[in-house]
Structure formats: C-alpha cells, structure tokens
Amino acid sequence: MPKPILIIADDDAGIRKYIRNVAEELGFEVGEAASGVEYRELYGATDAQIIMLDITMPEEHGIELFDFIHDRHPKSKIVIITGRSEVYLDGAIRLGTEKGLNMVGGLNKPINLEKLERLLKEALPTQE
C-alpha cells in the first residue's frame, strides 16, 4: 500500500520541518510549499490525503486556495494553521466548510504535538 500523502503550505520553514518530522514518523509522504502560489505549482495535481494550510502566507493566503482545493482535491482533509487568534482560526474553518471542503481541524502556532499527531492519525486511511 502506498504511503498517504500530506502537503504542508506554510511560509515558516521551521513549522514545515516540525510537521514533516512528525508526519514521516507516522508513515506519511510529505510535500512542502512556502506559499499558495508554490502549492499550486508543485502540488496542483497531487492526490493528498491531508493538506495543511497556513492562513497568512506571502503571495497567496491559505484561504485564497479554498476554491482551487475544492476543484482539484475535493476528498482531501484540510487542516488550517495560524499564529492568529482562535476566533480567526474558527472563522477560517467555518468558511472552508461553507465552501464544501473537508475541514478536519485547526492548529494554532506554536503547534501542540499531541493535537498534531491526533489530526494526522485521524487522516490516515483505514486498513481493511
């Protein structure tokens, strides 16, 4: 069985590395993008099980990717990442849900390891 794919779109290289390390330990193949534009260019055709989006990135924010993801990756599970308030995070999740995305949660920076691991484990394909 191929490894599940996780794509991280976040302009903070340290955050991407942190998530990558945890995800690879759980068996994910991980791709990274430092902006929304880079995400589109590198992973527009990738079938990811989970996509982690930072809300605030240069060039194109995570929220600006919602329609693109809805059209290209309708089955992907989406996790929002932000250094902003809980209210901002909840609003982004609600907006993604209204746009028909499979929103599975959010992570505030600094990212809590236990919450990250739980979200990633929930996104793993079930073994039959």
N, CA, C and O of each residue as an XYZ file, in Angstrom:
512
protein
N       0.845     -1.182      0.000
C       0.000      0.000      0.000
C       0.890      1.245      0.000
O       1.824      1.335      0.797
N       0.609      2.209     -0.891
C       1.428      3.422     -0.926
C       1.226      4.262      0.330
O       0.191      4.183      0.993
N       2.235      5.064      0.638
C       2.141      5.937      1.801
C       1.090      7.018      1.553
O       0.942      7.498      0.430
N       0.356      7.399      2.609
C      -0.565      8.533      2.462
C       0.252      9.815      2.265
O       1.379      9.928      2.746
N      -0.332     10.764      1.556
C       0.386     11.997      1.228
C      -0.160     13.159      2.057
O      -1.370     13.345      2.189
N       0.774     13.928      2.606
C       0.474     15.160      3.327
C       1.194     16.294      2.613
O       2.381     16.183      2.306
N       0.481     17.384      2.349
C       1.086     18.580      1.792
C       0.977     19.684      2.842
O      -0.098     19.928      3.392
N       2.096     20.344      3.112
C       2.135     21.456      4.063
C       2.393     22.729      3.271
O       3.407     22.836      2.582
N       1.482     23.697      3.366
C       1.689     25.005      2.755
C       1.798     26.030      3.875
O       0.795     26.444      4.456
N       3.033     26.432      4.168
C       3.307     27.374      5.251
C       4.606     28.090      4.926
O       5.573     27.455      4.505
N       4.641     29.394      5.114
C       5.849     30.143      4.793
C       6.941     30.014      5.848
O       8.058     30.481      5.626
N       6.654     29.401      6.973
C       7.636     29.217      8.042
C       8.324     27.863      7.878
O       7.717     26.817      8.107
N       9.605     27.897      7.477
C      10.352     26.660      7.239
C      10.458     25.802      8.496
O      10.459     24.574      8.404
N      10.547     26.420      9.656
C      10.621     25.672     10.907
C       9.352     24.894     11.193
O       9.406     23.756     11.658
N       8.207     25.507     10.914
C       6.912     24.830     11.093
C       6.813     23.655     10.131
O       6.396     22.562     10.515
N       7.202     23.887      8.864
C       7.146     22.798      7.879
C       8.032     21.631      8.317
O       7.629     20.474      8.207
N       9.213     21.923      8.803
C      10.130     20.868      9.237
C       9.548     20.103     10.428
O       9.614     18.875     10.470
N       8.988     20.814     11.377
C       8.386     20.202     12.562
C       7.259     19.241     12.161
O       7.223     18.094     12.606
N       6.338     19.726     11.313
C       5.220     18.894     10.872
C       5.739     17.718     10.055
O       5.278     16.592     10.237
N       6.697     17.962      9.151
C       7.276     16.892      8.334
C       7.828     15.768      9.212
O       7.545     14.595      8.969
N       8.604     16.118     10.218
C       9.210     15.110     11.090
C       8.149     14.246     11.771
O       8.275     13.022     11.822
N       7.112     14.888     12.289
C       6.042     14.139     12.961
C       5.300     13.266     11.952
O       5.035     12.093     12.218
N       4.970     13.833     10.806
C       4.193     13.104      9.795
C       4.963     11.920      9.224
O       4.392     10.847      9.024
N       6.236     12.102      8.964
C       7.034     10.993      8.435
C       7.139      9.857      9.443
O       7.154      8.688      9.058
N       7.211     10.181     10.709
C       7.225      9.144     11.756
C       5.929      8.332     11.745
O       5.922      7.152     12.098
N       4.834      8.975     11.337
C       3.539      8.298     11.276
C       3.309      7.592      9.937
O       2.281      6.943      9.747
N       4.262      7.719      9.012
C       4.160      6.989      7.755
C       3.698      7.797      6.560
O       3.399      7.216      5.516
N       3.627      9.118      6.672
C       3.219      9.959      5.550
C       4.384     10.242      4.616
O       5.537     10.313      5.041
N       4.066     10.403      3.336
C       4.969     11.028      2.383
C       4.601     12.511      2.443
O       3.422     12.857      2.382
N       5.598     13.386      2.563
C       5.318     14.796      2.822
C       5.855     15.683      1.707
O       6.989     15.519      1.256
N       5.033     16.617      1.273
C       5.439     17.659      0.343
C       5.300     19.004      1.023
O       4.448     19.174      1.896
N       6.129     19.967      0.634
C       6.112     21.280      1.258
C       6.024     22.385      0.227
O       6.556     22.271     -0.878
N       5.342     23.461      0.604
C       5.275     24.673     -0.206
C       5.356     25.864      0.733
O       4.772     25.854      1.817
N       6.091     26.896      0.309
C       6.280     28.082      1.143
C       5.247     29.174      0.864
O       5.246     30.214      1.522
N       4.372     28.936     -0.110
C       3.327     29.912     -0.426
C       2.189     29.218     -1.157
O       2.311     28.071     -1.588
N       1.092     29.932     -1.286
C      -0.029     29.387     -2.044
C       0.317     29.186     -3.510
O      -0.101     28.204     -4.124
N       1.080     30.117     -4.069
C       1.497     30.008     -5.467
C       2.361     28.761     -5.656
O       2.173     28.011     -6.614
N       3.296     28.545     -4.753
C       4.158     27.362     -4.833
C       3.339     26.083     -4.672
O       3.606     25.084     -5.341
N       2.350     26.113     -3.790
C       1.471     24.957     -3.617
C       0.800     24.606     -4.941
O       0.806     23.446     -5.354
N       0.226     25.597     -5.602
C      -0.449     25.363     -6.885
C       0.506     24.754     -7.912
O       0.162     23.800     -8.610
N       1.715     25.324     -7.992
C       2.699     24.875     -8.986
C       3.201     23.460     -8.713
O       3.328     22.658     -9.638
N       3.485     23.151     -7.451
C       4.087     21.861     -7.118
C       3.080     20.733     -6.900
O       3.354     19.580     -7.232
N       1.920     21.063     -6.345
C       1.024     20.002     -5.881
C      -0.392     20.090     -6.443
O      -1.296     19.423     -5.941
N      -0.590     20.887     -7.457
C      -1.924     21.048     -8.032
C      -2.539     19.755     -8.526
O      -3.763     19.632     -8.577
N      -1.711     18.792     -8.890
C      -2.218     17.517     -9.405
C      -1.982     16.356     -8.439
O      -2.206     15.200     -8.800
N      -1.540     16.645     -7.234
C      -1.232     15.605     -6.245
C      -2.486     15.220     -5.466
O      -3.223     16.091     -5.003
N      -2.728     13.929     -5.321
C      -3.851     13.448     -4.522
C      -3.397     13.258     -3.080
O      -2.938     12.182     -2.697
N      -3.531     14.307     -2.294
C      -3.109     14.262     -0.893
C      -4.266     13.832     -0.006
O      -5.409     14.235     -0.225
N      -3.967     13.014      0.996
C      -4.981     12.641      1.981
C      -5.280     13.838      2.877
O      -6.417     14.043      3.302
N      -4.228     14.633      3.159
C      -4.408     15.778      4.041
C      -3.565     16.942      3.531
O      -2.437     16.763      3.071
N      -4.142     18.138      3.626
C      -3.461     19.369      3.248
C      -3.507     20.293      4.452
O      -4.576     20.577      4.991
N      -2.335     20.761      4.869
C      -2.249     21.709      5.977
C      -1.923     23.077      5.401
O      -0.910     23.249      4.724
N      -2.788     24.050      5.675
C      -2.664     25.384      5.100
C      -2.476     26.444      6.165
O      -3.285     26.565      7.085
N      -1.409     27.206      6.035
C      -1.255     28.402      6.843
C      -2.199     29.446      6.276
O      -2.328     29.563      5.058
N      -2.856     30.199      7.128
C      -3.771     31.215      6.642
C      -3.004     32.374      6.009
O      -3.370     32.847      4.933
N      -1.946     32.830      6.670
C      -1.227     34.018      6.220
C       0.115     33.632      5.618
O       1.045     33.252      6.331
N       0.203     33.735      4.291
C       1.441     33.441      3.562
C       1.663     34.536      2.525
O       0.718     35.220      2.132
N       2.915     34.706      2.076
C       3.156     35.687      1.018
C       2.530     35.227     -0.304
O       2.310     34.034     -0.512
N       2.259     36.144     -1.156
C       1.728     35.926     -2.496
C       0.267     35.489     -2.498
O      -0.556     36.114     -3.167
N      -0.068     34.448     -1.777
C      -1.430     33.932     -1.770
C      -1.688     33.224     -0.448
O      -0.973     32.295     -0.074
N      -2.720     33.677      0.252
C      -3.048     33.108      1.561
C      -3.737     31.754      1.416
O      -4.242     31.403      0.350
N      -3.743     31.003      2.519
C      -4.406     29.707      2.521
C      -5.872     29.785      2.152
O      -6.380     28.929      1.428
N      -6.558     30.809      2.645
C      -7.986     30.944      2.348
C      -8.204     31.152      0.851
O      -9.214     30.710      0.302
N      -7.266     31.820      0.192
C      -7.387     32.041     -1.246
C      -7.269     30.733     -2.035
O      -7.635     30.687     -3.210
N      -6.772     29.692     -1.414
C      -6.636     28.386     -2.067
C      -7.895     27.525     -1.955
O      -7.974     26.476     -2.594
N      -8.863     27.939     -1.168
C     -10.033     27.106     -0.918
C     -10.732     26.659     -2.194
O     -11.035     25.475     -2.340
N     -10.996     27.576     -3.124
C     -11.693     27.193     -4.353
C     -10.845     26.247     -5.197
O     -11.363     25.282     -5.759
N      -9.553     26.517     -5.287
C      -8.630     25.658     -6.036
C      -8.637     24.239     -5.456
O      -8.728     23.258     -6.195
N      -8.540     24.144     -4.139
C      -8.530     22.837     -3.481
C      -9.873     22.141     -3.677
O      -9.917     20.936     -3.924
N     -10.962     22.889     -3.569
C     -12.277     22.293     -3.768
C     -12.387     21.670     -5.159
O     -12.942     20.582     -5.314
N     -11.858     22.360     -6.166
C     -11.933     21.863     -7.546
C     -10.953     20.723     -7.817
O     -11.286     19.791     -8.550
N      -9.765     20.779     -7.244
C      -8.703     19.808     -7.561
C      -8.575     18.660     -6.557
O      -8.170     17.555     -6.919
N      -8.916     18.923     -5.314
C      -8.707     17.936     -4.250
C      -9.943     17.808     -3.363
O      -9.844     18.006     -2.152
N     -11.091     17.488     -3.926
C     -12.332     17.508     -3.141
C     -12.375     16.501     -1.995
O     -13.149     16.677     -1.054
N     -11.567     15.460     -2.058
C     -11.594     14.443     -1.000
C     -10.531     14.671      0.072
O     -10.554     14.012      1.112
N      -9.605     15.590     -0.164
C      -8.533     15.838      0.804
C      -9.087     16.419      2.098
O     -10.016     17.226      2.092
N      -8.496     15.991      3.197
C      -8.838     16.555      4.502
C      -7.978     17.801      4.699
O      -6.788     17.799      4.382
N      -8.586     18.862      5.225
C      -7.917     20.144      5.344
C      -7.752     20.518      6.817
O      -8.689     20.429      7.611
N      -6.522     20.943      7.158
C      -6.221     21.472      8.483
C      -5.681     22.886      8.297
O      -4.771     23.105      7.497
N      -6.232     23.832      9.024
C      -5.772     25.219      8.983
C      -4.714     25.416     10.064
O      -4.842     24.910     11.179
N      -3.666     26.163      9.711
C      -2.597     26.507     10.651
C      -2.553     28.028     10.746
O      -2.625     28.716      9.727
N      -2.436     28.557     11.968
C      -2.330     30.001     12.109
C      -1.642     30.399     13.405
O      -1.670     29.673     14.399
N      -1.037     31.549     13.365
C      -0.482     32.161     14.563
C      -1.444     33.201     15.114
O      -1.143     33.873     16.101
N      -2.585     33.331     14.486
C      -3.594     34.301     14.907
C      -4.511     33.706     15.968
O      -4.284     32.595     16.445
N      -5.535     34.444     16.327
C      -6.419     34.052     17.423
C      -7.277     32.835     17.078
O      -7.414     32.450     15.917
N      -7.838     32.254     18.112
C      -8.755     31.117     17.975
C      -9.993     31.506     17.166
O     -10.521     30.696     16.405
N     -10.449     32.736     17.332
C     -11.613     33.224     16.587
C     -11.299     33.250     15.093
O     -12.135     32.861     14.277
N     -10.114     33.699     14.735
C      -9.681     33.739     13.337
C      -9.612     32.322     12.766
O     -10.048     32.071     11.642
N      -9.061     31.407     13.553
C      -8.952     30.005     13.147
C     -10.338     29.404     12.932
O     -10.583     28.755     11.915
N     -11.240     29.616     13.879
C     -12.601     29.087     13.762
C     -13.322     29.652     12.539
O     -14.058     28.936     11.860
N     -13.106     30.950     12.260
C     -13.724     31.567     11.092
C     -13.227     30.952      9.791
O     -14.008     30.732      8.865
N     -11.921     30.672      9.720
C     -11.356     30.052      8.517
C     -11.907     28.639      8.326
O     -12.208     28.238      7.201
N     -12.037     27.897      9.398
C     -12.586     26.540      9.314
C     -14.047     26.592      8.865
O     -14.472     25.794      8.029
N     -14.809     27.528      9.419
C     -16.215     27.671      9.040
C     -16.341     28.052      7.556
O     -17.198     27.521      6.850
N     -15.494     28.962      7.090
C     -15.516     29.364      5.687
C     -15.186     28.176      4.773
O     -15.840     27.979      3.749
N     -14.167     27.382      5.147
C     -13.826     26.199      4.355
C     -14.970     25.205      4.290
O     -15.229     24.617      3.240
N     -15.646     25.018      5.397
C     -16.799     24.118      5.441
C     -17.908     24.632      4.534
O     -18.524     23.859      3.799
N     -18.163     25.940      4.585
C     -19.193     26.536      3.730
C     -18.848     26.386      2.251
O     -19.751     26.317      1.417
N     -17.571     26.335      1.912
C     -17.141     26.166      0.519
C     -17.093     24.696      0.107
O     -16.709     24.376     -1.018
N     -17.485     23.799      1.023
C     -17.566     22.386      0.693
C     -16.296     21.596      0.910
O     -16.176     20.471      0.423
N     -15.334     22.170      1.639
C     -14.093     21.448      1.917
C     -14.265     20.533      3.124
O     -15.116     20.763      3.983
N     -13.443     19.496      3.168
C     -13.459     18.528      4.259
C     -12.540     19.030      5.372
O     -11.424     18.537      5.534
N     -13.014     20.008      6.129
C     -12.219     20.620      7.195
C     -12.206     19.681      8.404
O     -13.257     19.309      8.926
N     -10.996     19.304      8.843
C     -10.903     18.373      9.967
C     -10.314     19.005     11.219
O     -10.191     18.343     12.250
N      -9.948     20.291     11.139
C      -9.455     20.940     12.338
C      -8.502     22.067     12.049
O      -8.275     22.458     10.904
N      -7.949     22.577     13.138
C      -7.009     23.667     13.038
C      -5.929     23.550     14.085
O      -6.102     22.896     15.114
N      -4.805     24.197     13.808
C      -3.675     24.204     14.711
C      -3.190     25.633     14.905
O      -2.900     26.336     13.937
N      -3.104     26.056     16.156
C      -2.522     27.345     16.469
C      -1.016     27.189     16.654
O      -0.539     26.173     17.160
N      -0.279     28.217     16.234
C       1.167     28.241     16.463
C       1.411     28.858     17.831
O       0.740     29.834     18.169
N       2.323     28.350     18.625
C       3.140     27.158     18.361
C       2.267     25.906     18.378
O       1.324     25.799     19.162
N       2.597     24.976     17.510
C       1.779     23.780     17.308
C       1.966     22.780     18.441
O       3.083     22.409     18.803
N       0.830     22.361     18.983
C       0.812     21.361     20.041
C       1.044     19.979     19.429
O       0.294     19.559     18.548
N       2.071     19.277     19.888
C       2.447     17.969     19.335
C       1.314     16.958     19.419
O       1.044     16.263     18.439
N       0.653     16.860     20.549
C      -0.413     15.863     20.710
C      -1.577     16.129     19.753
O      -2.133     15.194     19.178
N      -1.943     17.398     19.582
C      -3.036     17.733     18.671
C      -2.630     17.438     17.225
O      -3.433     16.924     16.447
N      -1.382     17.765     16.866
C      -0.878     17.472     15.528
C      -0.928     15.976     15.254
O      -1.435     15.554     14.215
N      -0.413     15.177     16.167
C      -0.412     13.722     15.982
C      -1.832     13.183     15.862
O      -2.091     12.307     15.038
N      -2.756     13.697     16.674
C      -4.146     13.228     16.624
C      -4.769     13.533     15.264
O      -5.413     12.666     14.673
N      -4.584     14.753     14.763
C      -5.145     15.119     13.456
C      -4.554     14.270     12.339
O      -5.272     13.846     11.434
N      -3.262     14.022     12.397
C      -2.621     13.209     11.363
C      -3.102     11.754     11.424
O      -3.367     11.147     10.386
N      -3.213     11.206     12.606
C      -3.675      9.823     12.748
C      -5.113      9.673     12.266
O      -5.459      8.660     11.659
N      -5.951     10.672     12.530
C      -7.341     10.627     12.068
C      -7.424     10.688     10.540
O      -8.392     10.209      9.948
N      -6.413     11.274      9.910
C      -6.419     11.407      8.455
C      -5.873     10.187      7.738
O      -6.026     10.056      6.524
N      -5.240      9.299      8.479
C      -4.680      8.096      7.842
C      -5.796      7.242      7.254
O      -6.856      7.101      7.864
N      -5.566      6.673      6.078
C      -6.571      5.778      5.514
C      -6.778      4.570      6.422
O      -5.829      4.077      7.032
N      -7.998      4.103      6.511
C      -8.281      2.947      7.348
C      -7.853      1.670      6.635
O      -8.011      1.531      5.423
N      -7.314      0.752      7.410
C      -6.882     -0.544      6.867
C      -8.089     -1.474      6.836
O      -8.814     -1.584      7.824
N      -8.305     -2.136      5.720
C      -9.467     -3.031      5.612
C      -9.022     -4.455      5.458
O      -9.855     -5.354      5.352
